[in-house]
């Protein structure tokens, strides 16, 4: 069991898909302007990764090696379409906000990466845990970045103003650069800096 | 007791094995500021010179002073002349000092606090680089920017622009311009437009505090300033950038002492002049038909080229590379001015862009040199045979 638990906890810190494997950076820059979008995106990725990892793991002995990428793509694409349809049905506003980015989960390197690296060679339960763990690791960074970007960039959290008006009267201004994607990259960089100074074993030997 | 002895007494508790050993970098910084350290590097191939980094930096500071003093005067001059009241030179200097001295203080306090904290935390000596950066940052800001924005920009520049890359000497981008670019994109309403360049302009009615480049970008063709005003600097703009004359004095100091590269300065002027001339011939908008010579003396071009583009850390290092780098800085500066109405002044972005390309330029210059010498060797071998 402890071996399985590692599958869940490892991607949160030691083997985080964004900060350690440096996968899925594009979406981390694109949809972290607002916390709400980031949360929905994270949940969508959890659903897609868990489901496609399970399906590919079930099919892993049936998939011919030479066309495995195509099969993986078909599986991921179907899951993404499912998630997209569910969002449109139950959270239309958010789905409109995220628009193309849900569809682009299919191009998220983390999804394909885990299918290739893990689901093709492991059992169903372990693949499920691995998918969920990595998606949570991805989501954690996404939400953290979005938290700072929305707070400092527009003074809101989840669309509600949290920086009091008295601050603005004293001359405080929202940081417009937080809303631009370069600052998202820098925020991810700062998170990596903090993580590495806390977690020494991540530092490569020179 | 002379200063040396006083310093040695003060330094005693910071010595090896003493109580405050951890904070030794802080006291060493002050010591080497006053006295040239009496030890040299012992390993590796180093170029040894009587002038160390601190003395180099102080030369730059001296070169900056004319522009700074004129900037202080000009701040007051712009304020009172827009106000329309009578004033003496002294009034203008006092008004300017009240505005600018706090900005310099904030810049140095925030920047040096971060530098000292990093030096103590990482256990290395305090880097000298901030001495110049700390003065440059307030000099390239609009006069009315709130002090806390100066502080945040400084913190960003020192942390992300410099320390993240490993401190002085390792940064890719010029830290002072990093601070300005950060402020420019983070707080655009305080960094551009026609209300920020003249002191208190946002509180006064009927003030036209637009910069010349800003006027041209918005399509105005009649400039209320003549060429001598543009050259000597009685125009609105960032604090110390307006007077090309004062910047040229600084440039002479830098070139005479060998601290700044004349190749980069001349290269930039050539690049900007040629580009400006070509656009004069085209003349599709106001900025294009703006006389090429005037392009050189308005805005931050002169200041940026003399004090920022020549930053020895972020500029190209090879001789040929310096020419290429300089010419491209000038070219891009005019290109950005002319083609992007959102950025009437392009010198900041031009220098930052070329900072990024400087290592690439150097790489190809060196490669070309190696190839040339290999070819020469082959040829001479053939001749022998």
Boltz contact constraints between the chains, C-beta under 6 A:
constraints:
  - contact:
      token1: [A, 171]
      token2: [B, 146]
      max_distance: 6.0
  - contact:
      token1: [A, 173]
      token2: [B, 187]
      max_distance: 6.0
  - contact:
      token1: [A, 175]
      token2: [B, 186]
      max_distance: 6.0
  - contact:
      token1: [A, 176]
      token2: [B, 186]
      max_distance: 6.0
  - contact:
      token1: [A, 176]
      token2: [B, 188]
      max_distance: 6.0
  - contact:
      token1: [A, 177]
      token2: [B, 185]
      max_distance: 6.0
  - contact:
      token1: [A, 177]
      token2: [B, 186]
      max_distance: 6.0
  - contact:
      token1: [A, 186]
      token2: [B, 160]
      max_distance: 6.0
